[in-house]
Amino acid sequence: MLAWHLLKLALVAAYRRSYQQTPCFFNIFRRLPLKPLTGGPLRIHLNPNRKKPRFEQNPNYMNKAELIESVAAEAKISKADAKRAIDSFVSSTHKALKKGDRVALVGFGTFSVTQRKARKGRNPQTGKEIKIAAKKVVKFKAGAELAKKLK
């Protein structure tokens, strides 16, 4: 318990050092059931351009670096080779989708491009009606094997 509080205090100090110019506060205990050590809630300086601090985002995600480590460990190859393989997969998929092709990985899923129609929307700040232009969007449909493994 004490180690957890010390970790939070270290985070506070790190954020204060790096973002002192533009203070923007949020409560670190908003999602935690713990009470702060001091009388009031801890506040952390943040860059106001970032919507959420990194540790308030969903912790159950894997970023690219973690994916590279996982692929390297699973395939028993170096991290550099895993990074090149993932980068080549992403660029090949990007090129195929740009041409309008579908990328189907049996057992995993299918990437495809669809056309989204133009539509009307509302600006949430002003309430004014705005036009949203038509655009192409990428869709992913999970394969049967992947869907079974997630159940």
N, C-alpha and C positions, 0 to 999 in steps of 0.2 A: 504494500500500500504506500509506504513512504517512498519507495523507488519510483512508483508511478507519479507521485507528486513532484519528485525531483526532476523526472523527465519532462514534465509539463513546464516546470520553471525554466529548464534549460531551453525549451522551445521558445518560451516567452523572451528570454534574453537574446536568442538568435534572431528572432523577428524584430525585436526592438533595435538591434544593431543595424540591421539591413534596411529597415523601412522607417527611420526616424523622421525623414523629411515630410512625409504625407501621412499623418495619423488617420487611421480608419479602424474602429474598434469592433470586435465581435466577442461574444461570450463563449469561452472554450468549454464551459460546463453545460451548455444548452442541451447537448445530446447525451451527456454522461450523468449517471445517477450519483456521482460523487460530489461532496461538498468541498469548496476550496479551503486551503489551509488558512488563508487570511479572512478578514471579515467580509470583503466584497469579492465579486467574481474576478478571475484573472482576465486581463484584456491584452490583446496582442495587436501590434501595429501591422497593418497589411498594405500592400499595394492596392489602391482603390480600383485599378484597372482589372484586377482579377476578380471574378465573380465569387468564387469560393476558395477558401484556403485548401491546400492540397490534402491535409489530413481530415477535412470535413467531407470530402468527396467519398463516393462509395469505395470502401477498402477492398471489396471483393472483385477487383479487376486486375488484369495482367497487362503491364505496359510492354513496349517493344524490347527493352533490355531484359526483362524477366522472360519474355518469350524466347529470346535468343539463348539465354542460359538454359532454359528448359529443353529446347531443341538440341543444343550441344550435348547436354547430359544424356538425353534419350537416344540420340544417334551415335554417341561416343565420338564426336568430332570436336574440333576447336571452335571457340566462340566466333572467331573471324570467319571460318567456313560457314557456320550457321547464319551469321549476319549476311554474308553474301547470298546464301540460298534464300533467305527470307526476302531480302531486297529484290532479288531476281524474280521471285514469285509475285511480289507486289507490282513490280514494273510490268511484267508480262500480263498480269490480270488487268492492270490499268490500260495497257495498249489494246487488249482484246475488247474491253468494255467501251473504249473510245470509238472503236470501229463499229460497235453495235452488236458484237458477238456475245454469246453466253459462255460462261466458264463453269463447267459441271465437274465436280469432284465426287465420284461415286462413293456413297457412304457418308460423305461430309455435307455437301450441299451444292447449290447452284447460285452463281452471281449472274444477274442480268440487269439490263437497262430498260426503264420504261419512261414514257413521256407523261408528265403531269400537266394537266390542262391549266390554263390561266383561270384565276378565280378572284373573288372579292374577299377582302378581309378587313379587320379593324385594327387601328393603331391602339394598343391598350392604354397608352398614356393620354391621348387626346380624345379617343373614341371616334375619330374620323374614319370614314370608309376609304380603303386604299385598294389599288389593283395589285395583285400578285401575279407576276409574269409566269408564263408556261416555262417549264424546264425539264431536263432529263434527270432522273434520279436512279440510283443504284439500289437494287433489291437483292436480298439474300433469302433463299428458301432452304431450310435445313433438310438434309437427307433423312431417310428412314432410319438408318443405323444411328446417326447422331441423335435423333429424336428419341429413339429407344433408350439410349444410354443416359439421357437426361431425366428419364422418368424414375 
